[in-house]
């Protein structure tokens, strides 16, 4: 029978100690990782809870305002008609905000479900931007803002310039950018919507001269469950969902979004997306993502 020597015993013990030491280190490493994962899960749950609170307020508050104003209108006497006009304007503002938020919520739900596929049609880019500028005209006018369109496409604003993309999704993207520009502008400088081509990509920049975005907030601004001002009663409406929706839509369309901002000076959001594949049935055009018009002319097309 082989008898182990003292030296061999020591070597075996050292080997076992070394293995145990490595196992302990590995266990400590895994424990640390598990704590970090748990911490992120807790943070995620907290952010989601706060997000839901914001969503609830963004929906309930406009509904409550609309109902209250409607009741007041019913009680207005004929000689106080001016009060009705004022309250109708407020109802329009609340309904506009509610409609805008619900569209983002529905878009986020479709993206989360993974069943919102691109539907490529021929889009009149200038017509879409003009329609959006008109849509936001009342909200921008309240703050003394004007939405101006600048073109580097070789075609002036107001003319027709066609691009193959998903009209509904592009409209949501541009709506979110214009909405942010209006919400976060606190002076009377113009909001600029600039359109140009970058190689074969359509690019649109929305430029405002409002509060801007800090370097810290630039890292979280596209996070679905975070908003820069986390207060539920923030003076700036919106729950931060729009930019995350934009990012997800652009990922779906193989595009991208960039941000350049200088706090209290200037903020520029730029989106670029490639032209979609021309559909087999090329007889329809969309001007704003909601209606499809029969194409019976030979307007310029990229």
N, C-alpha and C positions, 0 to 999 in steps of 0.2 A: 504493500500500500504506500502510495506517494505521500510524503510528509511535506507540507508547505513550510517554507522557511520564513523567518521573521521579516526578511527583506521583501519577499514576495507578498506577505500579508500586508505590510505597510503600503506597498505599491497598489494592491487591490483596494485597500481602504481609501487611499488618496484618489483613486479612480472613481470610487463610489461617491466620495465627498464632492468631487468635481462635477459628476453627473447630477447629484442632488442640488448643488449650487446653481448649475445651469437650469435645472428644472424649476427651481425657486424663482430665478430671474425671469424665465419664460412665463411662469404663472403670474408674477408681479406685472409683467408687461401686458398680459391678457387682461388682468384685473383692471389696470389703468385704462386700457382700451374700452373695456366694458363700461367703466364709470363715465368715460367720455361719450359713449353711445347713449347711455341712459340720460346724461345731461342734455345731449342734443334732442332726445325724444321729449324730455320734459320741457325744454325750450320751445320745441315745435308745437306741443300741445298748448302751451301758454300763448304762443303767437296765434295759433288757430282760434283759440277762445277769444282773444282780443280782436282778431279779424272778424269773427262772427258777430261780436258786439258792434263793431263798426258797420258791418253790412246791415245789421238789424236797424241801426239808427239811420243809415242812409236810405233805407226803404220806408221805415215807419214814419220818420219825420215829414217827408214830402206828402205821404198819404194823409197824415193828420192835418197838415197845413191846407191841403186841397179841400178836405172835408170841412174844415173850419171856415175857410174863405167862402166856400159854396153856401154854407148855412147863412153867413153874413149877407151874401148877395140876395138871398131869398127874403131877408128882412129889410132890405134897403127900400126906402120910399122913392117914388118917381122923381121927386124934386132933387134927390141926392144922387143923380145918375153918375156924376164924376167919381163918386166912391166906387161904383161898380167897375168903371174902367180901370181904376187903380188895382182893385182886387183881382180882376181878370188878368192883368199883367203879372201879378204875383202867382196866380194859379198856373199861368203859362210857364213861368220860371221854375216852379216846383215840379210840374209835369215833365218839362224838358229834362231836368236833372234826374228824375226818377227813371224816365225812359232810357237815358244814357247809361245809368248804372246797371239797369236790368240787362241791357244788351251786352255789357261786359261780363256780367255774371253768367248769362246763357252761353256766351262764347267760351268762357273758362270751363264751364261744365262740358261742352262739346269737345274741347281740347283734352280735358282730363279723361273723357270716355274713349278718346282715340278714334272717333268715327266721323271726324269733320275733315273730309278730304278736299283738296283744291278743286275748284270748278273754274277752268280757264275760259274767259270770254274776251272779246275786244272791248277795251275800256277807253272812253274819252277822258283823259286825265284832267284836262283843264275844266271840263264840265263838272267832273266830280269835285274838284277843289272849289270851284265857284259855288256849287250847291252847298258844300260844307261851310264855306264862309258866310253864306246867306243863313244857314241853319244856326250858326253861332252869333249872328249879327246882333240879336237882342241882348245876349249876355255880354258881348264885347262892348256894345254901346253903353251899357250901364257903367262900365269902368273907363269910358273915354278912350277905348282902343279901336283901332282900325286894322283889319286883316288885309294885307297887300300880297299880291302874287307876283313873283319874279320868275322869268323863264330864261333858261340857257339851252333851249331845245331847238333853236332856229325857227320856232313858231311862237308868236306872241300870245300872252294870256288872252282868253276870249275866243281864240281860234280852236280848231280841233287837232288834237294829237292823240293817236291811238297806241295802246300798248296792251299786249296780251298778258293778263294776270287774273287773279281771283278778285272780282269787283267788290264783293261783300266784305272780304277780309281786308282788302286795301282800305276800304272806307272806315272800318273799325280802327285800323292803325292810325290813319290820319285824324280821325275824330279824337282819339285819345291824345295825340300830340297837340292838336289845336286847343282842346279842352284844358290841358295842363298849362299851355301858354296863356290862356285867358285867366285861369284860376290864380296863377302865381305871378301875374303882372300887377304891380302896384303903382304904376305910373302911366302916363298917357302916350308912351312911345308905341309906334306901330309894331304889330306882329307880322313877321315876314314869312311867307311860304315860298321857298325857292325850289325850282324843279330843273333837273339836268340829267344828262346821260353820263355814266361812267363806264366806258367801253360798251358792253351790251346791257348794262344794268340801268334800271330807272332809279334815280335817287331823288328824295324829297327831304329838304331841311325845313324845320319849323323853328324860328328864331324869336325869342322874346327878351325883354330887358327888365325882368322881374327879380325875384329874391335869389335865384340861382341855386346851385347844388354844391354842398361842401365836398371835399375829397373823401371824407368818411362816408357820407351818404351815397356817393357814387358807387360804392361797393355793394350797397343793399337795395338800390333804387329799383332793380328789376326783380326783387324777391316778392313772390306772391303774397306772403303773409306779413310783410313789413311796409310801413309807410313812414315818411320822414318826420311828419308831425304825428305822434302817436295819440294825441289827445282826441277823445271822441267828439268833443265840442270845438274842434279846430275851426278857425275862421275860413280855412281853405277846404272846400268840399271835396269829397272823393276819398277812397279807401286804399289807394295804392294798387288796385288790381289792374288798371289799364295798361301800365308799362309791362307788367309780367305777361299779360295777354298779348301785347305787341311782340314781345320777345318770342313767345311760343308760336305765334302765327308766322313770324319771319323764319323761324327754324323750319316750320312746315313747308314754307315756300322757298327754302334755300337762300334766304336773304339775311340781312344783319342790321343792327341798330347801333349807333355810336352817340356818345354824349360829350359835349364840350361845354363847360360852364365856369363862370366867374361870379361868385356870390355878389348879389346886389348890382350886377352889371349886365351880364348877357348869358343866355343859355341857348345852346343849339342842339336839337335832337335831329339826327340824320338817319334815314332808313334807305336802304338800297335792296332791290330785289331783281332777280333775273327775269327775263321774259319767259312766260310759260309756253308750252308747246301749242302750236296753232291747232284748234279743234277741227274735226272733220267738217262739222256744220259751222261755217264761218259767216252766217247770214245775220247774226244777232250782235248787237253792241249794247253795252251797259254804260249809262252815264253816271250812276251813283250807287250801284250795288243793289238797288231795290227794283229797278225797272229795266226791261230789255226792249230795245228799239230795233226795228227792222232797218238794216243798213242799205240805203239806196243811193249812196253817193260814192265818190272816189276820193274822200278826204285823205290828207297825208297820214301815213301809217309807218311806224318804225318797223 
